[in-house]
Amino acid sequence: MSFIETDERKELRAAVAALGKKYGSEYFSKCAKEDLKTTELWKEAGDLGFIGVNLPEEYGGGGAGMYELSIVMEELAAAGTGLLMLVVSPAICGNVIARFGTDEQKQKWLPGLASGEITMAFGITEPDAGSNSHHITTTARRDGDEWILSGQKVFISGIDQADAVLVVGRTEEAKTGKLAPALFIVPTDTEGFTYTQIPMELQNPEKQFQLFFDDVRLPGDALVGEPEAALSQLFAGLNPERIMGAASAIGMGRFALEKAVAYAKDRTVWKTPIGAHQAIAHPLAAGKVELEMAKLMMQKAATLYDAGDDWGAAEPANMAKYAAAEASTKLVDQAVHTLGGNGLTSEYGLAPMLALVRIAKVAPVSREMILNFVAQTSLGLPKSY
């Protein structure tokens, strides 16, 4: 791993930053308030090759990796235009299909995922199985050459703009009756599949949904990979999910920091810019330090993942997500505090960030579950649950 980004990565970062600046937080806010999708931004990002930068070139992607896709996420979020579906469609679903899908599945889904013309959601969380995902009850049973899928999912992002959803279910193994996790691609127009929107106090164009699978009949080739290998296959999607969660949080932290620094330089009280006072400057400086440390851990995780080391990437991916969430949540709050009353006005665009950045502490995995992971796998401490 090099601490110096290549010229190609620097150019990618600059190009994505320019795209984010072109649209800006005002565009994102308008879409959220008027219940619109960020269609124009998504399409342009796809046309420029940003959405599928991590996917194989032979299927229309950029042939790069999670490092590059995390750059896309970070820079868009830093411009106030973070696209949640980047976490889901190319990062989770695209990586899983690219690594474990059949040739037919790759041909069918990856070109569209790479261009952004196809969007895929990801369904793992259930009403009674959040952090304890081993307890999911969505079940797929064989019926001849087909599968019949039944169950529910909750807090699933962007299903209303998705063409399909990659569902984590369980197969009922014929020989032993043991339940084994498996991944299925379910087109959103499949008979028996319905969804309802969950009302959320978030200013975000990408909404949350509860999904219902009422004996949804799927062809045999809807299964991705092996029916009993999903736990290992999930690492191909969940490590990128954590890397992208970190990138999103780092970007939001940068957005807030830029607003706060500009204000602290300009706002003058008693003939002195408020940024000259340590009570203002030090918390912002500490936030910058913490963001940069989280970013380094994110880059380590992406580098290991791109090198094919799924298990090696797991620790830094979780640590990066934890560190980025902690740093950005604190920094957004400090930015609002720096601006005082202005921090809660529509003009500066910081108030909605208070709720949005808070998601980073609870999703896609809570800070407590990350600490459990580190305690058990990194420190070798006994399992607490």
C-alpha angles and dihedrals in degrees: 000000000000123000088211115079116227120249089253092056092046090052091048091050092050093047094050091046089054091051092049091049091049091060100027134181092294090065092048092048093048092052091050095047095045095043092245129143123240088244097146094049093045092050094048092047088052094047090052091052096246100120096056098032090122097049126093117279092227088066096045099272130126095255092229126108150239091299089064095042090051088055089055092050095045096048095047091048090047088057091052092254104100112166111214093196089066086072092052112032108042099016104046105017097031094050094046094050093043092053104034108017125106120253088258093052091049092050092047101046114017101067091054093043089051095050094040092239088115121047122193127195126208125228122195109119118088133188090258099027117060115131088002092067091158085076098060113140103193099123135198119200128188120250107178107298092342138076128231113207123200132174146064139275129195138199092025113164126230100351090147090064097038128103092202142358128226102223127200107215139150128252120218103232111223099214102048105013087233116147114237125184119246139173124237133183109224118186108223092235093059115129112256094026115113137158142193129206118247113223107239132183091227129114097223131126090217110077136205125242146187114226129209125199109193105185091313108193115219133181118251091254092062087087113095114213122329121343093229098040101068096110091062091038090052090064086065087062106028097053090055088046091058093043091052092044088056092047091051093049092046090051092050090048090052091049091053094043092052091052092048095047093049091050093045090053094048104036109088126195120178090357093302129102107245089232088072089069115089091220087066100031102046099057090049091048090049089050090053091051093049093047092052092050091051090048092054091052090048091052091049090052092048092048092052092045092050088050089059097253101133096168093042089052094051097076098048092040091057092041091049092051091048095046094045092049093050094046098044096044091053093043096051089051090048091049091054089048091050091056093045111196090356088064089070097046125102091237096073099038096220102114096071088051091066090071098033095053091047088067088070090071095054106028144097082358127357123248089243093056090049090052089049089053093050092045093052104035103028100034099028093230120158117273113260099204 
